[in-house]
Amino acid sequence: MAEAQKRSSHTPLKRRQRFHPKRDVRPAVLAKANRLVLWVAAFIGLTFLAIIILQAML
């Protein structure tokens, strides 16, 4: 019974991927990119709000 259950699970458990210095992007680079994306998103959002407020005043 137990063997049949083991064979029926066709998807093996995935191991957590480790950081590989030669293949992967460095975590510091990812953190910097994340900060840049957040800064750009905040800038776009504030610009959008400013345009809406400006049009409401006119």
C-alpha positions in Angstrom: 0.0 0.0 0.0 2.6 2.5 1.0 4.7 1.7 -2.1 1.7 2.4 -4.4 1.2 5.8 -2.7 4.8 6.7 -3.2 4.7 5.7 -6.9 1.5 7.6 -7.5 3.0 11.0 -6.5 4.6 11.9 -9.8 5.9 15.4 -8.8 9.0 15.2 -6.7 9.5 17.8 -3.9 11.5 20.7 -5.1 14.6 21.7 -3.1 15.3 25.3 -2.4 17.6 26.8 -4.9 20.9 28.0 -3.4 22.8 31.1 -4.5 25.4 30.3 -7.1 28.0 33.1 -7.4 28.9 32.5 -11.0 25.4 31.8 -12.4 23.0 34.0 -10.3 22.6 37.7 -9.8 24.0 38.9 -6.6 21.4 39.6 -3.8 22.7 43.2 -3.5 22.0 43.8 -7.2 18.5 42.5 -6.8 17.9 44.7 -3.7 19.1 47.8 -5.7 16.9 46.9 -8.6 13.9 46.4 -6.3 14.5 49.9 -4.8 14.7 51.4 -8.2 11.4 49.8 -9.3 9.7 51.0 -6.1 11.1 54.5 -6.6 9.9 54.6 -10.3 6.5 53.2 -9.3 6.1 55.9 -6.6 7.1 58.6 -9.0 4.6 57.5 -11.6 1.9 57.3 -9.0 2.6 60.7 -7.6 2.7 62.2 -11.1 -0.6 60.6 -11.9 -2.2 62.1 -8.8 -0.7 65.5 -9.5 -2.2 65.4 -13.0 -5.6 64.5 -11.6 -5.5 67.3 -9.0 -4.3 69.8 -11.6 -7.2 68.9 -13.9 -9.7 69.1 -11.1 -8.5 72.7 -10.3 -8.9 73.9 -13.9 
